[in-house]
Amino acid sequence: MIVRIMGEGQVRLADSHFTELNELDDELLAEVRSGDGDGFRRTFHALLARVRELGEPLADDVLEPSELILPARDATLEEVRALLNDEGLIPTP
Protein backbone atom coordinates (compact mmCIF):
# COMPACT_ATOMS: atom_id res chain seq x y z
CA MET A 1 0.00 0.00 0.00
CA ILE A 2 1.21 3.51 -0.79
CA VAL A 3 0.95 5.82 2.23
CA ARG A 4 1.47 9.58 2.20
CA ILE A 5 2.33 11.55 5.30
CA MET A 6 1.27 15.09 4.54
CA GLY A 7 4.28 17.35 4.08
CA GLU A 8 6.76 14.46 4.03
CA GLY A 9 6.24 12.25 1.00
CA GLN A 10 5.19 8.70 0.25
CA VAL A 11 6.23 5.25 1.44
CA ARG A 12 5.30 1.75 0.33
CA LEU A 13 4.12 -0.43 3.22
CA ALA A 14 3.72 -4.19 3.13
CA ASP A 15 0.32 -5.48 4.24
CA SER A 16 2.04 -7.47 6.98
CA HIS A 17 2.74 -4.22 8.90
CA PHE A 18 -0.86 -3.18 9.27
CA THR A 19 -1.60 -5.32 12.34
CA GLU A 20 0.98 -3.37 14.34
CA LEU A 21 -0.10 -0.04 12.86
CA ASN A 22 -3.75 -0.77 13.59
CA GLU A 23 -2.89 -1.34 17.27
CA LEU A 24 -1.39 2.16 17.44
CA ASP A 25 -4.34 3.50 15.47
CA ASP A 26 -6.79 1.97 17.98
CA GLU A 27 -4.91 3.67 20.84
CA LEU A 28 -4.96 6.94 18.94
CA LEU A 29 -8.70 6.67 18.31
CA ALA A 30 -9.37 6.12 22.02
CA GLU A 31 -7.18 9.08 23.01
CA VAL A 32 -8.83 11.39 20.50
CA ARG A 33 -12.30 10.34 21.65
CA SER A 34 -11.38 10.93 25.30
CA GLY A 35 -9.63 14.23 24.58
CA ASP A 36 -6.30 12.98 25.98
CA GLY A 37 -3.99 15.55 24.36
CA ASP A 38 -0.74 14.17 25.78
CA GLY A 39 -1.62 10.59 24.89
CA PHE A 40 -2.75 11.66 21.44
CA ARG A 41 0.51 13.45 20.69
CA ARG A 42 2.63 10.54 21.97
CA THR A 43 0.69 7.87 20.06
CA PHE A 44 0.32 9.95 16.88
CA HIS A 45 4.08 10.54 16.73
CA ALA A 46 4.71 6.85 17.42
CA LEU A 47 2.34 5.89 14.58
CA LEU A 48 4.06 8.21 12.11
CA ALA A 49 7.49 7.01 13.25
CA ARG A 50 6.52 3.36 12.65
CA VAL A 51 5.18 4.19 9.19
CA ARG A 52 8.51 5.86 8.39
CA GLU A 53 10.53 2.96 9.86
CA LEU A 54 8.53 0.17 8.23
CA GLY A 55 7.88 1.87 4.91
CA GLU A 56 10.09 1.96 1.86
CA PRO A 57 10.38 5.64 0.84
CA LEU A 58 9.41 6.46 -2.72
CA ALA A 59 11.64 8.85 -4.62
CA ASP A 60 10.45 12.44 -4.71
CA ASP A 61 10.04 12.28 -8.49
CA VAL A 62 7.76 9.22 -8.23
CA LEU A 63 4.14 10.18 -7.87
CA GLU A 64 1.80 7.26 -7.31
CA PRO A 65 -1.76 7.47 -6.02
CA SER A 66 -1.77 7.28 -2.23
CA GLU A 67 -4.11 4.66 -0.85
CA LEU A 68 -3.83 6.15 2.63
CA ILE A 69 -3.08 9.75 3.61
CA LEU A 70 -1.96 10.51 7.14
CA PRO A 71 -1.94 13.99 8.69
CA ALA A 72 1.27 15.96 9.10
CA ARG A 73 3.31 15.57 12.28
CA ASP A 74 2.12 18.93 13.61
CA ALA A 75 -1.60 18.16 13.18
CA THR A 76 -3.68 19.00 16.22
CA LEU A 77 -6.00 16.66 18.09
CA GLU A 78 -8.96 18.56 16.62
CA GLU A 79 -7.61 18.27 13.06
CA VAL A 80 -7.07 14.53 13.46
CA ARG A 81 -10.50 14.13 15.06
CA ALA A 82 -12.05 15.64 11.91
CA LEU A 83 -10.30 13.00 9.77
CA LEU A 84 -11.21 9.97 11.88
CA ASN A 85 -13.90 7.48 11.02
CA ASP A 86 -15.09 4.56 13.15
CA GLU A 87 -11.93 2.61 12.30
CA GLY A 88 -9.47 5.42 13.02
CA LEU A 89 -6.98 6.77 10.48
CA ILE A 90 -5.94 3.38 9.14
CA PRO A 91 -8.60 1.11 7.67
CA THR A 92 -8.69 -2.46 8.94
CA PRO A 93 -7.58 -4.81 6.17
All heavy atoms as an XYZ file, in Angstrom:
724
protein
N       0.847     -1.175      0.000
C       0.000      0.000      0.000
C       0.895      1.241      0.000
O       1.900      1.279      0.694
C      -0.906     -0.007      1.238
C      -1.738      1.248      1.375
S      -2.783      1.299      2.860
C      -4.079      0.186      2.365
N       0.494      2.241     -0.762
C       1.211      3.509     -0.788
C       0.574      4.436      0.254
O      -0.635      4.661      0.247
C       1.136      4.175     -2.180
C       1.670      3.244     -3.263
C       1.874      5.514     -2.176
C       3.118      2.881     -3.151
N       1.410      4.946      1.146
C       0.953      5.820      2.227
C       1.666      7.164      2.093
O       2.882      7.209      1.907
C       1.258      5.201      3.605
C       0.823      6.125      4.731
C       0.606      3.832      3.741
N       0.903      8.228      2.192
C       1.469      9.579      2.197
C       1.303     10.179      3.585
O       0.227     10.122      4.168
C       0.766     10.469      1.191
C       1.206     11.939      1.265
C       0.566     12.804      0.215
N       0.944     12.419     -1.120
C       2.100     12.680     -1.719
N       3.037     13.348     -1.051
N       2.350     12.281     -2.942
N       2.401     10.729      4.099
C       2.332     11.554      5.298
C       2.388     12.987      4.782
O       3.355     13.369      4.114
C       3.491     11.267      6.269
C       3.454      9.819      6.752
C       3.431     12.236      7.459
C       4.646      9.414      7.610
N       1.354     13.739      5.057
C       1.274     15.093      4.536
C       2.533     15.887      4.885
O       2.996     15.855      6.014
C       0.033     15.813      5.089
C      -1.274     15.172      4.663
S      -1.515     15.121      2.870
C      -1.593     16.854      2.495
N       3.089     16.531      3.881
C       4.275     17.348      4.076
C       5.581     16.584      4.080
O       6.640     17.180      4.208
N       5.536     15.252      3.953
C       6.759     14.461      4.026
C       7.035     13.624      2.790
O       8.168     13.360      2.473
C       6.728     13.527      5.241
C       6.751     14.262      6.551
C       6.878     13.314      7.716
O       7.488     12.233      7.576
O       6.346     13.652      8.786
N       6.037     13.115      2.152
C       6.239     12.248      1.001
C       5.505     10.932      1.167
O       4.645     10.777      2.027
N       5.881      9.980      0.301
C       5.191      8.698      0.254
C       6.125      7.549      0.614
O       7.325      7.613      0.370
C       4.664      8.438     -1.157
C       3.580      9.382     -1.611
C       3.169      9.077     -3.036
O       3.973      9.125     -3.946
N       1.896      8.765     -3.222
N       5.513      6.496      1.176
C       6.232      5.245      1.443
C       5.354      4.091      0.988
O       4.132      4.199      0.921
C       6.584      5.071      2.948
C       7.515      6.163      3.425
C       5.350      4.983      3.808
N       6.012      2.990      0.657
C       5.300      1.754      0.329
C       5.375      0.861      1.563
O       6.452      0.591      2.083
C       5.940      1.069     -0.864
C       5.197     -0.186     -1.320
C       5.869     -0.851     -2.516
N       6.268      0.062     -3.554
C       5.484      0.508     -4.551
N       4.232      0.122     -4.602
N       5.939      1.332     -5.459
N       4.199      0.426      2.033
C       4.125     -0.426      3.220
C       3.569     -1.787      2.842
O       2.561     -1.878      2.139
C       3.190      0.181      4.265
C       3.764      1.220      5.202
C       2.666      1.844      6.035
C       4.807      0.616      6.109
N       4.218     -2.829      3.331
C       3.719     -4.193      3.128
C       2.482     -4.397      3.998
O       2.376     -3.856      5.107
C       4.794     -5.205      3.510
N       1.545     -5.184      3.494
C       0.316     -5.476      4.236
C       0.598     -6.092      5.601
O      -0.170     -5.907      6.541
C      -0.594     -6.409      3.433
C      -1.195     -5.726      2.211
O      -1.163     -4.473      2.139
O      -1.687     -6.439      1.330
N       1.715     -6.792      5.719
C       2.043     -7.466      6.982
C       2.266     -6.493      8.142
O       2.212     -6.886      9.304
C       3.290     -8.334      6.793
O       4.403     -7.534      6.413
N       2.493     -5.217      7.853
C       2.743     -4.225      8.905
C       1.468     -3.627      9.489
O       1.520     -2.944     10.511
C       3.621     -3.096      8.377
C       4.983     -3.542      7.951
N       5.853     -4.198      8.796
C       5.613     -3.446      6.767
C       6.968     -4.471      8.141
N       6.840     -4.030      6.909
N       0.342     -3.884      8.862
C      -0.862     -3.182      9.273
C      -1.445     -3.672     10.596
O      -2.158     -2.919     11.261
C      -1.896     -3.164      8.148
C      -1.544     -2.112      7.138
C      -0.727     -2.407      6.062
C      -1.978     -0.814      7.302
C      -0.363     -1.433      5.159
C      -1.629      0.176      6.403
C      -0.816     -0.132      5.329
N      -1.133     -4.868     11.022
C      -1.601     -5.322     12.338
C      -1.001     -4.437     13.425
O      -1.717     -3.926     14.294
C      -1.235     -6.798     12.572
O      -1.877     -7.586     11.577
C      -1.664     -7.255     13.958
N       0.304     -4.222     13.358
C       0.978     -3.367     14.341
C       0.478     -1.930     14.239
O       0.200     -1.289     15.264
C       2.487     -3.388     14.115
C       3.245     -2.434     15.014
C       4.730     -2.371     14.727
O       5.245     -3.183     13.938
O       5.374     -1.483     15.304
N       0.346     -1.414     13.026
C      -0.105     -0.037     12.857
C      -1.544      0.142     13.329
O      -1.885      1.188     13.889
C       0.051      0.396     11.400
C       1.495      0.475     10.896
C       1.524      0.800      9.410
C       2.305      1.471     11.696
N      -2.374     -0.863     13.136
C      -3.754     -0.771     13.594
C      -3.847     -0.750     15.116
O      -4.755     -0.132     15.673
C      -4.609     -1.898     13.005
C      -5.157     -1.519     11.655
O      -5.742     -0.456     11.486
N      -4.973     -2.381     10.681
N      -2.909     -1.398     15.804
C      -2.890     -1.338     17.266
C      -2.641      0.094     17.733
O      -3.317      0.595     18.635
C      -1.844     -2.290     17.830
C      -2.212     -3.755     17.669
C      -1.110     -4.701     18.099
O      -0.122     -4.258     18.730
O      -1.236     -5.910     17.801
N      -1.657      0.756     17.105
C      -1.391      2.155     17.441
C      -2.582      3.032     17.061
O      -2.949      3.954     17.788
C      -0.125      2.642     16.720
C       1.194      2.133     17.275
C       2.337      2.440     16.318
C       1.458      2.745     18.644
N      -3.187      2.739     15.932
C      -4.339      3.504     15.471
C      -5.511      3.366     16.445
O      -6.218      4.347     16.720
C      -4.732      3.041     14.072
C      -5.715      3.970     13.385
O      -5.582      5.207     13.516
O      -6.609      3.453     12.695
N      -5.721      2.180     16.988
C      -6.788      1.971     17.975
C      -6.532      2.801     19.236
O      -7.450      3.397     19.803
C      -6.917      0.493     18.344
C      -7.493     -0.351     17.219
O      -8.057      0.212     16.255
O      -7.357     -1.592     17.302
N      -5.271      2.840     19.681
C      -4.908      3.666     20.841
C      -5.179      5.136     20.542
O      -5.729      5.866     21.372
C      -3.424      3.503     21.180
C      -3.056      2.212     21.848
C      -1.564      2.153     22.123
O      -0.996      3.164     22.632
O      -0.954      1.113     21.825
N      -4.775      5.555     19.346
C      -4.960      6.943     18.940
C      -6.443      7.308     18.919
O      -6.841      8.360     19.427
C      -4.338      7.162     17.556
C      -4.406      8.580     17.016
C      -3.512      9.496     17.830
C      -3.997      8.602     15.551
N      -7.258      6.437     18.376
C      -8.697      6.673     18.310
C      -9.274      6.859     19.713
O     -10.052      7.794     19.969
C      -9.388      5.520     17.591
C     -10.897      5.620     17.396
C     -11.272      6.839     16.587
C     -11.411      4.347     16.731
N      -8.879      6.012     20.649
C      -9.372      6.115     22.024
C      -8.923      7.431     22.661
O      -9.706      8.089     23.364
C      -8.888      4.924     22.848
N      -7.697      7.834     22.419
C      -7.179      9.077     23.008
C      -7.869     10.304     22.412
O      -8.170     11.262     23.127
C      -5.669      9.144     22.823
C      -4.967      8.126     23.679
C      -3.561      7.781     23.235
O      -3.140      8.178     22.129
O      -2.879      7.087     24.012
N      -8.126     10.269     21.120
C      -8.831     11.389     20.501
C     -10.249     11.477     21.048
O     -10.725     12.558     21.399
C      -8.832     11.254     18.954
C      -9.791     12.239     18.321
C      -7.426     11.458     18.406
N     -10.916     10.348     21.146
C     -12.296     10.343     21.653
C     -12.381     10.830     23.093
O     -13.341     11.470     23.485
C     -12.903      8.952     21.532
C     -13.267      8.613     20.099
C     -13.905      7.261     20.001
N     -14.390      7.020     18.647
C     -14.686      5.832     18.180
N     -14.560      4.755     18.947
N     -15.112      5.699     16.942
N     -11.361     10.516     23.896
C     -11.379     10.928     25.299
C     -10.819     12.335     25.503
O     -10.903     12.876     26.605
C     -10.591      9.930     26.155
O      -9.204     10.052     25.907
N     -10.219     12.904     24.456
C      -9.628     14.232     24.578
C      -8.289     14.247     25.287
O      -7.862     15.285     25.786
N      -7.608     13.112     25.328
C      -6.303     12.984     25.983
C      -5.215     13.571     25.077
O      -4.643     12.879     24.241
C      -6.026     11.508     26.276
C      -4.678     11.269     26.931
O      -3.905     12.234     27.141
O      -4.385     10.090     27.219
N      -4.951     14.852     25.224
C      -3.994     15.547     24.361
C      -2.590     14.988     24.431
O      -1.933     14.817     23.399
N      -2.103     14.702     25.637
C      -0.743     14.172     25.776
C      -0.636     12.777     25.176
O       0.323     12.467     24.467
C      -0.323     14.130     27.249
C      -0.130     15.523     27.837
O       0.121     16.471     27.068
O      -0.244     15.656     29.072
N      -1.611     11.933     25.461
C      -1.618     10.586     24.892
C      -1.736     10.626     23.386
O      -1.058      9.870     22.673
N      -2.599     11.506     22.880
C      -2.751     11.664     21.437
C      -1.417     11.998     20.786
O      -1.012     11.367     19.813
C      -3.780     12.766     21.125
C      -3.592     13.387     19.772
C      -3.990     12.725     18.624
C      -2.995     14.628     19.642
C      -3.788     13.288     17.371
C      -2.799     15.205     18.408
C      -3.200     14.520     17.257
N      -0.742     12.995     21.295
C       0.515     13.448     20.685
C       1.545     12.319     20.701
O       2.209     12.055     19.712
C       1.024     14.677     21.444
C       2.268     15.282     20.910
C       2.206     15.923     19.542
N       1.061     16.744     19.296
C       0.540     16.937     18.074
N       1.073     16.391     17.019
N      -0.509     17.695     17.908
N       1.667     11.631     21.831
C       2.634     10.540     21.965
C       2.317      9.405     20.975
O       3.191      8.942     20.245
C       2.627     10.022     23.408
C       3.600      8.917     23.698
C       3.538      8.456     25.149
N       2.188      8.085     25.572
C       1.421      8.819     26.402
N       1.864      9.938     26.915
N       0.202      8.411     26.726
N       1.072      8.991     20.924
C       0.691      7.871     20.056
C       0.725      8.264     18.588
O       1.160      7.484     17.736
C      -0.701      7.345     20.440
O      -0.681      6.984     21.824
C      -1.095      6.139     19.617
N       0.297      9.476     18.268
C       0.317      9.945     16.883
C       1.746      9.990     16.361
O       2.036      9.514     15.263
C      -0.353     11.322     16.794
C      -0.422     11.864     15.393
C      -1.002     11.136     14.362
C       0.069     13.120     15.103
C      -1.071     11.642     13.073
C       0.009     13.640     13.828
C      -0.568     12.898     12.806
N       2.672     10.503     17.151
C       4.077     10.544     16.727
C       4.654      9.133     16.610
O       5.447      8.857     15.706
C       4.903     11.397     17.672
C       4.646     12.862     17.496
N       5.197     13.813     18.293
C       3.870     13.545     16.611
C       4.794     15.017     17.917
N       3.982     14.863     16.893
N       4.250      8.236     17.496
C       4.708      6.845     17.418
C       4.177      6.180     16.149
O       4.910      5.439     15.480
C       4.261      6.060     18.649
N       2.928      6.456     15.802
C       2.341      5.891     14.582
C       3.090      6.378     13.343
O       3.480      5.576     12.491
C       0.857      6.268     14.496
C       0.128      5.863     13.216
C       0.030      4.352     13.107
C      -1.249      6.492     13.177
N       3.324      7.675     13.263
C       4.058      8.212     12.112
C       5.487      7.662     12.061
O       5.993      7.341     10.976
C       4.071      9.741     12.150
C       2.720     10.446     12.000
C       2.907     11.956     12.071
C       2.014     10.042     10.716
N       6.124      7.540     13.217
C       7.494      7.006     13.253
C       7.534      5.570     12.733
O       8.433      5.197     11.980
C       8.047      7.074     14.675
N       6.561      4.757     13.127
C       6.523      3.359     12.654
C       6.268      3.291     11.159
O       6.852      2.462     10.462
C       5.474      2.549     13.414
C       5.850      2.244     14.826
C       7.190      1.545     14.963
N       7.117      0.156     14.520
C       8.169     -0.576     14.167
N       9.379     -0.057     14.188
N       8.023     -1.821     13.786
N       5.408      4.161     10.639
C       5.177      4.195      9.193
C       6.484      4.522      8.476
O       6.851      3.870      7.499
C       4.067      5.212      8.824
C       4.026      5.471      7.323
C       2.716      4.715      9.323
N       7.213      5.504      8.995
C       8.509      5.865      8.386
C       9.511      4.709      8.480
O      10.250      4.441      7.539
C       9.093      7.095      9.076
C       8.385      8.370      8.758
C       9.124      9.560      9.411
N       8.196     10.617      9.709
C       7.674     10.874     10.897
N       8.019     10.174     11.957
N       6.820     11.861     11.061
N       9.562      4.045      9.639
C      10.525      2.961      9.857
C      10.204      1.737      9.004
O      11.108      1.103      8.464
C      10.531      2.541     11.332
C      11.128      3.565     12.258
C      10.860      3.239     13.732
O      10.472      2.088     14.048
O      11.017      4.148     14.563
N       8.933      1.388      8.928
C       8.528      0.166      8.231
C       8.381      0.361      6.726
O       8.484     -0.599      5.967
C       7.195     -0.342      8.799
C       7.198     -0.730     10.272
C       5.777     -1.001     10.752
C       8.094     -1.936     10.505
N       8.139      1.592      6.316
C       7.881      1.866      4.907
C       9.150      2.028      4.095
O      10.194      2.416      4.611
N       9.017      1.740      2.821
C      10.095      1.963      1.862
C       9.810      3.301      1.179
O       8.819      3.434      0.448
C      10.102      0.849      0.829
C      11.078      1.040     -0.287
C      10.872      0.003     -1.386
O      10.396     -1.104     -1.098
O      11.174      0.340     -2.533
N      10.655      4.320      1.420
C      10.382      5.637      0.842
C      10.378      5.591     -0.690
O      11.203      4.917     -1.303
C      11.535      6.502      1.336
C      12.129      5.764      2.485
C      11.865      4.303      2.231
N       9.437      6.309     -1.278
C       9.407      6.460     -2.723
C      10.189      7.718     -3.073
O      10.168      8.699     -2.325
C       7.975      6.577     -3.232
C       7.058      5.384     -2.964
C       5.668      5.638     -3.538
C       7.630      4.115     -3.561
N      10.868      7.690     -4.185
C      11.644      8.846     -4.623
C      10.715     10.042     -4.813
O       9.536      9.885     -5.148
C      12.364      8.521     -5.930
N      11.255     11.227     -4.597
C      10.451     12.440     -4.712
C       9.866     12.628     -6.105
O       8.817     13.234     -6.256
C      11.280     13.670     -4.333
C      11.585     13.720     -2.846
O      10.856     13.087     -2.060
O      12.564     14.392     -2.476
N      10.544     12.106     -7.124
C      10.043     12.284     -8.489
C       9.038     11.204     -8.894
O       8.505     11.220     -9.997
C      11.184     12.346     -9.493
C      12.018     11.076     -9.530
O      11.909     10.255     -8.596
O      12.775     10.905    -10.496
N       8.769     10.259     -7.991
C       7.758      9.223     -8.235
C       6.462      9.685     -7.590
O       6.427      9.978     -6.401
C       8.190      7.869     -7.627
C       7.076      6.847     -7.741
C       9.461      7.382     -8.277
N       5.423      9.765     -8.408
C       4.135     10.179     -7.870
C       3.114      9.103     -8.188
O       2.677      8.950     -9.312
C       3.697     11.520     -8.458
C       2.443     12.114     -7.849
C       2.625     12.329     -6.350
C       2.098     13.428     -8.515
N       2.797      8.307     -7.176
C       1.801      7.263     -7.313
C       0.602      7.643     -6.457
O       0.747      8.343     -5.458
C       2.369      5.920     -6.842
C       3.503      5.432     -7.714
C       3.748      3.950     -7.545
O       2.819      3.221     -7.144
O       4.871      3.526     -7.817
N      -0.582      7.169     -6.835
C      -1.760      7.469     -6.016
C      -1.592      6.897     -4.601
O      -1.206      5.749     -4.438
C      -2.907      6.772     -6.743
C      -2.388      6.417     -8.093
C      -0.904      6.366     -8.002
N      -1.844      7.718     -3.620
C      -1.766      7.276     -2.225
C      -3.072      6.594     -1.851
O      -4.143      7.136     -2.046
C      -1.528      8.471     -1.304
O      -0.326      9.117     -1.625
N      -2.933      5.394     -1.296
C      -4.113      4.656     -0.852
C      -4.517      5.066      0.563
O      -5.631      4.809      0.992
C      -3.834      3.161     -0.914
C      -3.553      2.696     -2.345
C      -2.920      1.334     -2.389
O      -1.678      1.265     -2.282
O      -3.677      0.355     -2.525
N      -3.588      5.688      1.267
C      -3.834      6.152      2.626
C      -3.063      7.448      2.812
O      -1.880      7.521      2.463
C      -3.363      5.104      3.632
C      -3.442      5.461      5.106
C      -4.888      5.721      5.529
C      -2.841      4.354      5.957
N      -3.724      8.470      3.338
C      -3.078      9.748      3.607
C      -3.182     10.019      5.094
O      -4.283     10.012      5.663
C      -3.730     10.885      2.797
C      -3.593     10.590      1.299
C      -3.103     12.233      3.155
C      -4.309     11.557      0.396
N      -2.021     10.222      5.706
C      -1.964     10.511      7.138
C      -1.664     11.988      7.346
O      -0.937     12.597      6.555
C      -0.884      9.663      7.809
C      -1.116      8.154      7.771
C       0.090      7.419      8.353
C      -2.385      7.788      8.527
N      -2.191     12.567      8.416
C      -1.944     13.990      8.694
C      -0.467     14.263      8.966
O       0.294     13.364      9.341
C      -2.767     14.259      9.950
C      -3.700     13.115     10.094
C      -3.075     11.955      9.394
N      -0.094     15.519      8.808
C       1.275     15.960      9.097
C       1.572     15.827     10.588
O       0.667     15.830     11.434
C       1.452     17.409      8.662
N       2.842     15.743     10.904
C       3.310     15.566     12.281
C       2.761     16.630     13.234
O       2.490     16.355     14.399
C       4.844     15.592     12.288
C       5.463     15.518     13.649
C       6.987     15.568     13.560
N       7.602     15.735     14.845
C       7.732     14.776     15.759
N       7.266     13.578     15.522
N       8.322     15.025     16.905
N       2.572     17.843     12.736
C       2.123     18.930     13.607
C       0.599     19.081     13.660
O       0.095     20.053     14.211
C       2.782     20.249     13.206
C       2.427     20.683     11.792
O       1.810     19.901     11.033
O       2.781     21.819     11.426
N      -0.139     18.110     13.134
C      -1.602     18.165     13.179
C      -2.078     18.170     14.630
O      -1.505     17.503     15.489
C      -2.201     16.980     12.435
N      -3.129     18.916     14.872
C      -3.682     19.003     16.223
C      -4.674     17.864     16.460
O      -5.145     17.218     15.519
C      -4.413     20.338     16.432
O      -5.561     20.365     15.576
C      -3.500     21.522     16.162
N      -5.005     17.660     17.721
C      -6.004     16.664     18.087
C      -7.311     16.949     17.353
O      -7.937     16.042     16.821
C      -6.211     16.666     19.604
C      -7.124     15.584     20.160
C      -6.618     15.128     21.519
C      -8.547     16.038     20.277
N      -7.707     18.193     17.282
C      -8.957     18.563     16.622
C      -8.895     18.274     15.118
O      -9.876     17.822     14.528
C      -9.282     20.043     16.863
C      -9.644     20.366     18.299
C      -8.425     20.436     19.244
O      -7.270     20.613     18.753
O      -8.616     20.272     20.455
N      -7.760     18.543     14.497
C      -7.612     18.265     13.059
C      -7.680     16.768     12.786
O      -8.319     16.334     11.831
C      -6.288     18.843     12.534
C      -6.275     20.351     12.496
C      -4.906     20.942     12.250
O      -3.875     20.301     12.570
O      -4.857     22.069     11.730
N      -7.036     15.985     13.628
C      -7.072     14.534     13.455
C      -8.477     14.010     13.739
O      -8.972     13.150     13.014
C      -5.999     13.846     14.325
C      -6.169     12.341     14.305
C      -4.607     14.249     13.854
N      -9.137     14.542     14.746
C     -10.502     14.127     15.058
C     -11.403     14.298     13.835
O     -12.247     13.444     13.551
C     -11.053     14.918     16.228
C     -12.492     14.524     16.584
C     -13.044     15.325     17.735
N     -12.448     14.868     18.981
C     -12.000     15.656     19.946
N     -12.076     16.962     19.826
N     -11.477     15.138     21.044
N     -11.227     15.377     13.095
C     -12.047     15.639     11.912
C     -11.810     14.619     10.797
O     -12.678     14.406      9.954
C     -11.784     17.051     11.397
N     -10.648     13.977     10.812
C     -10.302     12.998      9.773
C     -10.672     11.568     10.143
O     -10.666     10.685      9.286
C      -8.797     13.055      9.485
C      -8.277     14.376      8.937
C      -6.757     14.352      8.886
C      -8.859     14.652      7.567
N     -10.954     11.329     11.410
C     -11.211      9.968     11.877
C     -12.567      9.450     11.424
O     -13.528     10.200     11.301
C     -11.164      9.914     13.404
C      -9.800     10.089     14.048
C      -9.957     10.179     15.558
C      -8.870      8.973     13.674
N     -12.610      8.154     11.198
C     -13.897      7.479     11.022
C     -13.982      6.442     12.142
O     -13.172      6.454     13.055
C     -14.020      6.869      9.621
C     -12.944      5.836      9.343
O     -12.576      5.048     10.208
N     -12.423      5.834      8.131
N     -14.922      5.543     12.082
C     -15.089      4.558     13.155
C     -13.903      3.619     13.303
O     -13.728      2.996     14.337
C     -16.360      3.739     12.942
C     -17.609      4.569     13.172
O     -17.511      5.610     13.841
O     -18.676      4.169     12.672
N     -13.081      3.502     12.261
C     -11.925      2.610     12.297
C     -10.655      3.345     12.671
O      -9.615      2.727     12.828
C     -11.722      1.942     10.936
C     -12.823      0.998     10.542
C     -12.540      0.316      9.218
O     -11.545      0.658      8.550
O     -13.316     -0.556      8.861
N     -10.669      4.652     12.761
C      -9.466      5.415     13.015
C      -8.926      6.004     11.734
O      -9.663      6.241     10.782
N      -7.621      6.237     11.688
C      -6.984      6.769     10.480
C      -6.659      5.682      9.473
O      -6.622      5.921      8.272
C      -5.685      7.506     10.845
C      -5.822      8.817     11.618
C      -4.451      9.308     12.048
C      -6.525      9.853     10.760
N      -6.379      4.489      9.982
C      -5.935      3.382      9.137
C      -7.058      2.353      9.031
O      -7.489      1.807     10.045
C      -4.655      2.733      9.703
C      -3.540      3.790      9.771
C      -4.246      1.527      8.877
C      -2.284      3.311     10.438
N      -7.530      2.100      7.822
C      -8.604      1.110      7.667
C      -8.125     -0.288      8.035
O      -6.966     -0.648      7.813
C      -8.977      1.193      6.190
C      -7.802      1.808      5.524
C      -7.097      2.630      6.549
N      -9.005     -1.072      8.608
C      -8.694     -2.464      8.944
C      -8.713     -3.268      7.656
O      -9.677     -3.190      6.896
C      -9.727     -3.014      9.939
O      -9.748     -2.168     11.085
C      -9.384     -4.428     10.349
N      -7.636     -4.034      7.417
C      -7.581     -4.807      6.165
C      -8.643     -5.894      6.097
O      -9.176     -6.330      7.045
C      -6.191     -5.412      6.159
C      -5.629     -5.229      7.521
C      -6.483     -4.230      8.236
